[in-house]
Amino acid sequence: MVLLIVVLTIIVFILVDFSLRVYFQRRQALKLKKEREEALDIGLRLDYSEEAKTLKRVEVKDPKARILAVDDESIILDSFRKILVVAGYSIDTVEKGREALGLILKNEYDFVFTDLKMPEMDGLEVTKAVKHLRPDIDVIVITGYASIDTAVETMKYGAMDYVQKPFTEDELIQFFNKSVIKRRDRIEREMKPTVRLITASTTESGSRREFNVPAGIFVSRNHTWVNVEMNGIARVGIDDFVRKIIKQIDKVELPKPNKDVKRGDPLFSITHNGHTIDVASPISGKVTMINKEHLEHPDLIALSPFELSWMCCIDPSDLAEELHSLKIGADTINWYREEIDKYAELAKGIEQDGAAGTPTVRGADKAADQKADERLVEAFANAFLRRRIAA
């Protein structure tokens, strides 16, 4: 009886706690919505004509992004303001392309959102001018079905994407939320990654822009690492470069214990989004142990510390000779920097190839994103993981 009372008390406590959390979250959301609606009202009553004749500005606290919208139809701009401000964006709107160009030279924006069909200066001209004057700003073009070919052309001149009219309020918000993520990813990719040497006194970095190289561990050209233990047995795994490029590993196939392998032979495989990559052994010998944990929880490989990402142990048969082909210490760091540059060029090429003809329509295209990811993973595997490592 006492146990039942305790259990019921715990259940009641959990339900009350959950209800209170939901209540306060909804209350906070309503408060935030009210603040943004008040900001919308205040902004529309202020005069910014000294900056641009048709300029209307609404700023919110801690905006997701700052947007400059250009359209010759004021009713369209009214809708943009109402939708995007409540969604958490600060927005300036103007009715002429030339006014927009004057504003981008004076203010900081994350996006220029421009209609394609406008008098005097159309969306294509706005795109060219913005990317020339402020290449850091991302341009998004609004188009109708009849002008899709022209919208695609704007992407050749640097536009991030286009969105096709008509679209709903939810589709517009979803589109911009996704665009913010794409912008952050692009900025992060443009930041030069660094290489971090891990010693006994330093910890691994979890940043995807910082690659860890543990001191005293050998690394192969196919981005497997070899850690020779005191008893002569070598642990083998994938390095931090693979872990952070692949990001998510869905499945692992490991070798059978007592299997004899030669350097360059397939040792194990990793699967990402249904795409399986065979990884060659960096040394020759006999498999003595496998990391069974990865069979049940392969997703942890990309998250676990370096020493836990080992796949199997090998009793080396020709280690003294084969160590010459592996890198260690300063050689690994310098090589990593070269690999980072090569990968940046590879990713840039894949992105440019994919950008030509598959822009987002109505704010979301998961299939296109998945195909781009598959192309990048395949290209990465071919260029970095399937290298011939035998002498």
Summary of the structure (lengths in Angstrom):
residues: 391
radius of gyration: 27.2
end to end distance: 72.9
largest distance: 81.7
contacts: 1206
relative contact order: 0.08
helix: 46%
strand: 21%
